[in-house]
Amino acid sequence: MTMNEQLIAAASDPRVTIAKMKELNEFRRQVLMEEAEDQFKMALAAARAEMAPIEADAKNDSTKSKYATLAAVNNAIQPIYSKHGIMISFNTTDCPIPNHTRVLAYAERGLFTRTYQYDVAVVTKGPKGNDVMTLTHAGGSALSYAKRYLLLMIFNLTIEGVRNTDDDGNAAGGIFMIDEDQLQELIELADEAGADKKKFCEVMKVASMAEIPLKRFEEAKKQLMRKLAQKRKSDIFPGDR
């Protein structure tokens, strides 16, 4: 008997209580979800096997780097993942990092959905600190950038001829900021060291700690570690203050 036939038989059996039917239905749901997840994984693996590195179709003059646009990525892979029954959709939600947007991607097949997320900075200024776009434009740029990288993440893709240290744009287009965990680590270090966060940001030449570029994370961390070491030394030897 199939699982559905067993449920029908159980429903007609007076010895089977409503509570037992609920348990059977929950068990059936779990089995179906596990099967759906297995099918999703197989479809994802099959789609990935058919995908090649994406060809870069654009160049950023500011960073002298090549990158693949969202259109190029989408055109290259959508026919493949759609053929395997996978559907991709996007949404946004609140991001705990100031001046960032959290973009969500849903990879779905049948009953199963896997969620991916990417936190991207919404920045209106260029590398030299000049205004390069409006806040509305920056939001759209950030969304497009995050969608592009989420697609690359889902299918584990690379850009042809572009190094893994891809930094293809300005603002939302490529100045990578520290993530939430790194921000929290710096905040905790600053608190433990008794550092003045405002002065620290002035030294780092950023408006807030959340806007520290990823490439300067280790530099920021070392500064706070030195401050912490000085505080611990002064706590042990008060006369050295």
JOPEMO-V173238 format. One record per residue. N is the residue number from 0. D_LAST is the distance of its C-alpha to the last C-alpha in whole Angstrom. Layout:
N&D_LAST / N&D_LAST
This chain:
0&81 / 1&78 / 2&75 / 3&77 / 4&80 / 5&79 / 6&77 / 7&80 / 8&82 / 9&79 / 10&79 / 11&83 / 12&83 / 13&83 / 14&81 / 15&78 / 16&76 / 17&74 / 18&70 / 19&72 / 20&73 / 21&69 / 22&68 / 23&70 / 24&69 / 25&66 / 26&66 / 27&69 / 28&66 / 29&63 / 30&66 / 31&67 / 32&63 / 33&62 / 34&65 / 35&64 / 36&61 / 37&63 / 38&65 / 39&62 / 40&60 / 41&63 / 42&64 / 43&60 / 44&61 / 45&64 / 46&63 / 47&60 / 48&63 / 49&65 / 50&62 / 51&61 / 52&58 / 53&58 / 54&59 / 55&56 / 56&58 / 57&56 / 58&53 / 59&50 / 60&50 / 61&46 / 62&45 / 63&48 / 64&49 / 65&52 / 66&52 / 67&55 / 68&55 / 69&56 / 70&59 / 71&60 / 72&58 / 73&60 / 74&63 / 75&63 / 76&62 / 77&63 / 78&67 / 79&66 / 80&64 / 81&66 / 82&69 / 83&67 / 84&67 / 85&63 / 86&62 / 87&59 / 88&58 / 89&54 / 90&53 / 91&49 / 92&47 / 93&44 / 94&41 / 95&37 / 96&35 / 97&35 / 98&38 / 99&40 / 100&43 / 101&44 / 102&47 / 103&50 / 104&52 / 105&55 / 106&57 / 107&60 / 108&63 / 109&66 / 110&64 / 111&61 / 112&58 / 113&55 / 114&52 / 115&49 / 116&46 / 117&44 / 118&42 / 119&42 / 120&40 / 121&42 / 122&41 / 123&43 / 124&41 / 125&41 / 126&39 / 127&39 / 128&38 / 129&41 / 130&43 / 131&46 / 132&47 / 133&48 / 134&46 / 135&50 / 136&50 / 137&47 / 138&47 / 139&51 / 140&49 / 141&47 / 142&49 / 143&51 / 144&49 / 145&48 / 146&51 / 147&52 / 148&49 / 149&50 / 150&54 / 151&52 / 152&50 / 153&53 / 154&55 / 155&53 / 156&54 / 157&53 / 158&54 / 159&56 / 160&54 / 161&51 / 162&48 / 163&46 / 164&43 / 165&45 / 166&43 / 167&47 / 168&46 / 169&43 / 170&42 / 171&44 / 172&46 / 173&43 / 174&39 / 175&38 / 176&35 / 177&33 / 178&35 / 179&34 / 180&32 / 181&30 / 182&29 / 183&28 / 184&26 / 185&24 / 186&24 / 187&23 / 188&20 / 189&19 / 190&19 / 191&17 / 192&14 / 193&14 / 194&15 / 195&17 / 196&21 / 197&22 / 198&20 / 199&20 / 200&24 / 201&24 / 202&22 / 203&25 / 204&27 / 205&29 / 206&30 / 207&29 / 208&27 / 209&31 / 210&32 / 211&30 / 212&33 / 213&33 / 214&33 / 215&29 / 216&28 / 217&27 / 218&25 / 219&23 / 220&23 / 221&21 / 222&19 / 223&18 / 224&18 / 225&15 / 226&13 / 227&14 / 228&13 / 229&9 / 230&9 / 231&11 / 232&9 / 233&6 / 234&9 / 235&10 / 236&8 / 237&6 / 238&6 / 239&4 / 240&0
